[in-house]
Amino acid sequence: MDVKISFHDFKNLPQQEQYDLVFTQGDFINYYLKGEIRYVLYGLFKFFVEVEYNVSKNKISNIIAFEEGKLLDRYWILTES
């Protein structure tokens, strides 16, 4: 059963629950690499989530939820021709 929650409620969830929602209900949008960090953008409900993944350590290092702004802008630059 899919659960839909607000941006505010998502940000207040424990980190493990945030991961679970992103990886089970999020829609992959784009990614880019910067050094050993892979930044992956997901759409979830009516907001976005960026997951930072350290490739060399094989570990998620951060998760950031946002609705708009500079974090989102850097993914669109990657897709322009």
N, C-alpha and C positions, 0 to 999 in steps of 0.2 A: 504494500500500500504506500503510495507516494504521500509525503507530508509536505505541505507548503507553508512556509513561514516568512515573516517579514525580514527585511535587512537588519533592523534593530534586534530582533529576536535571534537571528543567526549570529550576530556579533557577540551576543551574550551566552551562547552555547559553549560548553567545554570544547577545547581544540579537537579532541578525538571525534566528537559528534559533528563538528564542522567538516572534518575530513570525510566522514562517512556520507554526509549529504552531498558534498561536492563530487565524490567518486561514484556515487550510486545514482544521483539525479542531475548532476551538472552536465552541461553540453560543452564539449571541447570547442574552443574557438581558434586559438593560435598559440604558438610558443616561440621563444627565442633563447639563444645561448649567450651568456656573457661570462667568459672564463669557464669555471667549473660549475656554474649555476645555470640550471635550466628554469626559466620562468614560463609557467603554463597558465593560460587564461581560460577560465570556464564561465559560462553564463549559467546562473542559477536563479530561478524564479524571475525577479525583476531587478537583479543586480549582478555584479561580476565578482569573481573570486580569482585571485592570483596565488598560485602555489609555487613556492621557491623550492627547487629540488637540487641538492648538492650531488652532482654526478659521481665525483670521486669517492665520497663517503657513502653513497647509495642511501641517502637520508633526506627526508623533507625538513627544510630548515625554517620555513615560515609560511604562513597563510594570511592573506590580506583580503578583506571584503570591501568593495567600494561601489558606488553608483555611477560615477563619472570622474573626469579629471585627467591629470597627467599620466597616471598609471595606465589608463585606457588608451590615451593618445599614442603611447609608444608601440602598441600592437598594430594600430592602423597604419603607422608609418611603414611597418614591415611589409604590408600587403599592397602598397601603392606601386604602380609600374613606373 
